Amino acid sequence: MNAHSILETSTDDYPEITQDDINRAVVRRGLKKITPQQKDKQLITILLDVEVIEYFKYKSGKCGYQALIHEVLRHAIGREVL
């Protein structure tokens, strides 16, 4: 393979991307889809006591314990969850 063969085939191998293609695109972090609410968040690792995690899991119900921890932290700094 030489430089000329790459140039000859590379422009025809990929179809043009349209706005419709972009609108159907899915944003992912790793293999998980990113929701609009997650775009403004930063992924971190934090160590918490087992008792703290169990408390929030028990109290969270359907919303999920991480969302409840987030809500409590926002309340603690004086910024209510929108």
KENU-318608 format. One record per residue (C-alpha): x negated, y, z; residue number from 1; residue in one letter; chain. Coordinates in nm, 4 decimals, always signed. Layout:
% KENU-318608
+----------+----------+----------+------+------+-------+
!       px !       py !       pz ! resi ! resn ! chain !
+----------+----------+----------+------+------+-------+
!        X !        Y !        Z !  NUM !    A !     A !
...
+----------+----------+----------+------+------+-------+
//
This chain:
% KENU-318608
+----------+----------+----------+------+------+-------+
!       px !       py !       pz ! resi ! resn ! chain !
+----------+----------+----------+------+------+-------+
!  +0.0000 !  +0.0000 !  +0.0000 !    1 !    M !     A !
!  -0.1354 !  +0.3415 !  -0.0889 !    2 !    N !     A !
!  -0.0319 !  +0.6998 !  -0.0042 !    3 !    A !     A !
!  +0.1658 !  +0.7359 !  -0.3278 !    4 !    H !     A !
!  +0.3910 !  +0.4355 !  -0.2582 !    5 !    S !     A !
!  +0.4857 !  +0.5703 !  +0.0856 !    6 !    I !     A !
!  +0.5864 !  +0.9067 !  -0.0577 !    7 !    L !     A !
!  +0.7837 !  +0.7501 !  -0.3405 !    8 !    E !     A !
!  +1.0037 !  +0.5346 !  -0.1135 !    9 !    T !     A !
!  +1.0286 !  +0.7342 !  +0.2096 !   10 !    S !     A !
!  +1.2669 !  +1.0041 !  +0.0828 !   11 !    T !     A !
!  +1.5180 !  +0.7576 !  -0.0636 !   12 !    D !     A !
!  +1.5241 !  +0.5104 !  +0.2256 !   13 !    D !     A !
!  +1.7267 !  +0.7285 !  +0.4642 !   14 !    Y !     A !
!  +2.0681 !  +0.8772 !  +0.3829 !   15 !    P !     A !
!  +2.1374 !  +1.2438 !  +0.4533 !   16 !    E !     A !
!  +2.2691 !  +1.3089 !  +0.8059 !   17 !    I !     A !
!  +2.5986 !  +1.4958 !  +0.8061 !   18 !    T !     A !
!  +2.7710 !  +1.6975 !  +1.0799 !   19 !    Q !     A !
!  +3.0187 !  +1.4104 !  +1.1148 !   20 !    D !     A !
!  +2.7266 !  +1.1773 !  +1.1947 !   21 !    D !     A !
!  +2.6026 !  +1.4179 !  +1.4625 !   22 !    I !     A !
!  +2.9520 !  +1.4501 !  +1.6128 !   23 !    N !     A !
!  +2.9716 !  +1.0702 !  +1.6507 !   24 !    R !     A !
!  +2.6277 !  +1.0454 !  +1.8128 !   25 !    A !     A !
!  +2.6050 !  +0.9164 !  +2.1695 !   26 !    V !     A !
!  +2.3526 !  +1.0717 !  +2.4067 !   27 !    V !     A !
!  +2.1828 !  +0.8095 !  +2.6224 !   28 !    R !     A !
!  +1.9311 !  +0.7954 !  +2.9032 !   29 !    R !     A !
!  +1.7763 !  +0.4515 !  +2.8873 !   30 !    G !     A !
!  +2.0626 !  +0.2246 !  +2.7838 !   31 !    L !     A !
!  +2.3346 !  +0.4182 !  +2.9677 !   32 !    K !     A !
!  +2.5589 !  +0.6793 !  +2.8053 !   33 !    K !     A !
!  +2.5199 !  +1.0327 !  +2.9370 !   34 !    I !     A !
!  +2.8457 !  +1.2062 !  +3.0244 !   35 !    T !     A !
!  +2.8766 !  +1.5850 !  +2.9923 !   36 !    P !     A !
!  +2.8626 !  +1.6114 !  +3.3732 !   37 !    Q !     A !
!  +2.5278 !  +1.4281 !  +3.3810 !   38 !    Q !     A !
!  +2.3515 !  +1.6541 !  +3.1325 !   39 !    K !     A !
!  +2.2840 !  +1.9189 !  +3.3976 !   40 !    D !     A !
!  +2.1622 !  +1.6707 !  +3.6585 !   41 !    K !     A !
!  +1.8181 !  +1.5327 !  +3.7318 !   42 !    Q !     A !
!  +1.7522 !  +1.1688 !  +3.8072 !   43 !    L !     A !
!  +1.5575 !  +1.1239 !  +4.1329 !   44 !    I !     A !
!  +1.4636 !  +0.8508 !  +4.3756 !   45 !    T !     A !
!  +1.5444 !  +0.9091 !  +4.7418 !   46 !    I !     A !
!  +1.5088 !  +0.6814 !  +5.0418 !   47 !    L !     A !
!  +1.8012 !  +0.6865 !  +5.2841 !   48 !    L !     A !
!  +1.8761 !  +0.4759 !  +5.5894 !   49 !    D !     A !
!  +2.0854 !  +0.1674 !  +5.5217 !   50 !    V !     A !
!  +2.3456 !  +0.2970 !  +5.7683 !   51 !    E !     A !
!  +2.3790 !  +0.6218 !  +5.5697 !   52 !    V !     A !
!  +2.4334 !  +0.4368 !  +5.2427 !   53 !    I !     A !
!  +2.6844 !  +0.1994 !  +5.4018 !   54 !    E !     A !
!  +2.8745 !  +0.4942 !  +5.5516 !   55 !    Y !     A !
!  +2.9058 !  +0.6693 !  +5.2156 !   56 !    F !     A !
!  +2.9997 !  +0.3472 !  +5.0381 !   57 !    K !     A !
!  +3.2738 !  +0.2887 !  +5.2965 !   58 !    Y !     A !
!  +3.4039 !  +0.6475 !  +5.2784 !   59 !    K !     A !
!  +3.3791 !  +0.6946 !  +4.9012 !   60 !    S !     A !
!  +3.6591 !  +0.4720 !  +4.7792 !   61 !    G !     A !
!  +3.7097 !  +0.5108 !  +4.4024 !   62 !    K !     A !
!  +3.4868 !  +0.8158 !  +4.3484 !   63 !    C !     A !
!  +3.1636 !  +0.6280 !  +4.4198 !   64 !    G !     A !
!  +2.9202 !  +0.6796 !  +4.7022 !   65 !    Y !     A !
!  +2.6647 !  +0.8772 !  +4.4982 !   66 !    Q !     A !
!  +2.9318 !  +1.1290 !  +4.3972 !   67 !    A !     A !
!  +3.0333 !  +1.1634 !  +4.7624 !   68 !    L !     A !
!  +2.6722 !  +1.2187 !  +4.8722 !   69 !    I !     A !
!  +2.6417 !  +1.4834 !  +4.5979 !   70 !    H !     A !
!  +2.9604 !  +1.6555 !  +4.7194 !   71 !    E !     A !
!  +2.8409 !  +1.6564 !  +5.0825 !   72 !    V !     A !
!  +2.5010 !  +1.7982 !  +4.9847 !   73 !    L !     A !
!  +2.6600 !  +2.0735 !  +4.7737 !   74 !    R !     A !
!  +2.8876 !  +2.1604 !  +5.0653 !   75 !    H !     A !
!  +2.5861 !  +2.1686 !  +5.2994 !   76 !    A !     A !
!  +2.4124 !  +2.4324 !  +5.0862 !   77 !    I !     A !
!  +2.7316 !  +2.6358 !  +5.0573 !   78 !    G !     A !
!  +2.8208 !  +2.5547 !  +4.6971 !   79 !    R !     A !
!  +3.1472 !  +2.3709 !  +4.6635 !   80 !    E !     A !
!  +3.1824 !  +2.1103 !  +4.3888 !   81 !    V !     A !
!  +3.3572 !  +2.2533 !  +4.0837 !   82 !    L !     A !
+----------+----------+----------+------+------+-------+
//
